[in-house]
Amino acid sequence: MKKTGSEETVERMSSWQRVEHGLLMLWVLLLVATGLARHYNLAAPDGIIATHKLAAIGLIATGLIHLAGIILSKRHKEDFRGLAFHCSDCRCAWRGIANEITGRGEPPAYGRFTPMQKLQYWGIVAGCSLMAISGAVLWSGPNTLAFLPLWGRNLVLTIHSNQAQLIFVLLILWHLYDVHVAGGNFPMNPAWLTGKMKSSIYNTQHRGNGNDREEGKAV
């Protein structure tokens, strides 16, 4: 499969998916940074609060764009179907973990997305949706008390801030490890920049092409 000075690659992400990924990364990092600054400093400058609200609007807009892509794009529809959980995912995940720990047996045939990647995707969807809803409640300020008791608003605030920290610690750091460190990708999987990754690494990790397209291009 190797060639002189180059190696066959697999198209992992389309150009539009890379744009969405970049926007999501930008908004989430801004939200986490400004949110933590606001959480631990109640007298945070107005600029931090304004940036937090701007990033929140950007995140919601990116989510709507992603939803439109799922509805309108054939590629996005196929990827979305591939992200659905199946009973076999639990068995594959267990076999994969056992193989990594013991080195025995063959790694499972994950297909286009591994169970860990599916969990990361739906975790981000659930986490960002919860943050958007709770953030909208908090944004209304004192008006919230018209339909929520004070303890209810405080609960929403706790959920909002803790969810942000959970996304950062569990999902972002886990995602970075799973995509860029594990499976021979270190120091970086270039798919988020070029859309492509090495076929040799992809086939080792997924053992099945799914709807990825192989190309004889240099990485």
C-alpha positions in Angstrom: 0.0 0.0 0.0 3.0 2.3 0.5 4.4 4.3 -2.3 7.7 6.2 -2.7 7.4 9.4 -0.8 3.7 9.0 -0.2 1.1 6.6 1.3 -2.5 5.9 0.3 -5.0 7.8 2.3 -8.7 7.6 3.3 -11.0 10.6 3.0 -12.3 10.8 6.6 -14.0 14.2 6.7 -15.4 16.4 3.9 -14.5 20.0 3.6 -17.8 21.2 5.1 -17.4 18.7 8.0 -14.0 20.2 8.7 -15.5 23.7 8.8 -18.2 22.5 11.2 -15.5 20.8 13.4 -13.4 24.0 13.4 -16.4 26.2 14.4 -17.5 23.7 17.1 -13.9 23.7 18.5 -13.8 27.5 18.5 -17.1 28.0 20.2 -16.7 25.3 22.9 -13.2 26.5 23.9 -14.4 30.1 24.1 -17.4 29.0 26.1 -15.4 26.9 28.5 -12.7 29.6 29.0 -15.1 32.5 29.5 -17.5 30.4 31.5 -14.9 29.3 34.0 -13.7 32.9 34.3 -17.2 34.0 35.0 -17.8 31.1 37.4 -14.7 31.7 39.6 -14.9 35.5 39.3 -18.3 37.0 39.8 -16.9 40.4 39.0 -15.7 39.3 35.6 -15.3 42.1 33.0 -18.2 42.8 30.7 -16.1 41.8 27.7 -15.9 38.2 29.1 -19.6 38.0 29.5 -20.2 39.4 26.0 -17.8 37.0 24.5 -19.5 34.1 26.3 -22.9 35.1 24.9 -21.4 35.5 21.4 -19.9 32.1 21.5 -23.2 30.7 22.7 -25.0 32.1 19.7 -22.2 30.7 17.5 -22.6 27.3 19.0 -26.3 27.2 18.5 -25.9 28.4 14.9 -23.3 25.7 14.2 -25.7 23.1 15.6 -28.4 24.3 13.3 -26.0 24.1 10.3 -25.0 20.6 11.3 -28.7 19.6 11.5 -29.3 21.1 8.0 -26.4 19.1 6.7 -27.8 15.9 8.0 -31.1 16.7 6.3 -29.8 18.0 3.0 -26.4 16.2 2.4 -26.2 12.6 1.4 -22.7 12.3 2.9 -23.9 13.7 6.2 -26.9 11.4 6.3 -24.7 8.4 5.8 -22.4 9.5 8.6 -25.3 10.2 10.9 -26.7 6.7 10.3 -23.3 5.3 11.0 -23.3 7.0 14.4 -26.4 5.1 15.6 -25.7 2.7 18.5 -26.3 -1.0 18.1 -26.1 -3.9 20.5 -22.9 -5.1 18.8 -21.2 -1.9 19.9 -21.1 -3.1 23.5 -19.5 -6.4 22.5 -17.0 -4.6 20.2 -16.1 -2.1 22.8 -15.4 -4.8 25.4 -13.3 -6.9 22.9 -11.4 -3.8 21.9 -10.6 -2.8 25.5 -9.6 -6.4 26.3 -7.4 -6.6 23.2 -5.6 -3.3 24.1 -5.0 -4.4 27.7 -4.0 -8.0 27.1 -2.8 -7.9 23.5 -4.6 -11.2 22.9 -6.9 -12.0 20.0 -7.8 -9.7 17.0 -9.2 -6.2 17.5 -12.9 -6.1 16.5 -14.1 -4.8 13.1 -15.6 -1.5 14.2 -16.5 -0.1 10.7 -16.5 3.6 10.1 -17.0 4.7 13.7 -15.9 3.0 16.8 -18.2 2.8 19.9 -15.9 5.3 21.6 -16.3 7.8 18.7 -20.1 7.3 18.8 -20.2 8.0 22.5 -18.1 11.1 22.1 -20.4 12.4 19.3 -23.6 11.9 21.3 -21.9 13.1 24.4 -21.1 16.4 22.7 -24.7 16.6 21.2 -26.3 16.0 24.7 -23.8 18.3 26.5 -24.1 21.2 24.1 -27.9 20.9 24.0 -28.1 20.9 27.8 -25.8 23.9 28.0 -27.8 25.8 25.3 -31.1 25.2 27.1 -29.7 26.0 30.6 -27.8 29.0 29.2 -31.0 30.4 27.6 -32.7 30.2 31.0 -29.8 32.0 32.8 -29.6 34.6 30.0 -33.1 35.8 30.8 -31.8 36.9 34.2 -34.4 38.0 36.7 -37.2 37.1 34.3 -36.5 33.5 35.0 -38.0 33.9 38.5 -41.4 34.5 36.8 -41.6 30.8 36.0 -38.9 29.2 38.2 -38.4 29.4 41.9 -35.0 30.7 43.1 -33.8 27.2 44.0 -34.7 26.1 40.4 -32.6 28.9 38.9 -29.7 28.0 41.2 -30.1 24.3 40.1 -29.9 25.4 36.4 -26.8 27.4 37.1 -25.1 24.5 38.8 -26.0 22.2 35.9 -24.7 24.7 33.4 -21.4 25.3 35.0 -20.7 21.6 35.9 -21.7 20.5 32.4 -19.1 22.8 30.9 -16.4 21.3 33.1 -17.6 17.8 32.3 -17.4 18.5 28.6 -13.9 19.8 28.9 -12.4 17.1 31.2 -14.1 14.0 29.9 -15.0 14.7 26.3 -12.4 17.2 25.0 -9.4 15.5 26.6 -10.7 12.0 25.9 -11.4 13.0 22.3 -7.9 14.4 21.9 -6.4 11.2 23.2 -8.6 8.9 21.2 -8.1 10.7 17.9 -4.6 12.1 18.1 -2.7 9.7 20.4 -4.3 6.2 20.3 -4.0 3.9 17.4 -0.7 5.2 16.0 -1.9 8.7 15.2 0.6 10.5 17.5 1.5 13.4 17.3 -1.7 14.2 15.3 -4.4 12.8 13.1 -4.4 15.2 10.1 -8.0 14.4 9.2 -9.4 17.6 10.9 -7.1 19.7 8.7 -6.8 17.8 5.4 -9.8 15.5 5.6 -7.6 12.5 5.1 -5.7 10.0 7.3 -3.3 7.2 6.4 -5.0 4.0 5.1 -2.7 1.8 7.2 -3.8 3.5 10.4 -7.4 3.7 9.5 -7.6 0.0 8.6 -5.9 -0.9 11.8 -8.3 1.1 13.9 -11.5 0.3 12.0 -10.9 -2.8 10.0 -13.6 -1.9 7.5 -14.0 1.1 5.2 -17.6 2.0 5.9 -18.3 4.9 3.5 -14.8 6.3 3.6 -13.1 6.7 0.3 -9.5 5.5 -0.4 -7.3 7.7 -2.4 -3.7 7.3 -3.6 -2.6 10.7 -2.4 0.1 11.8 -0.1 -0.9 12.7 3.4 
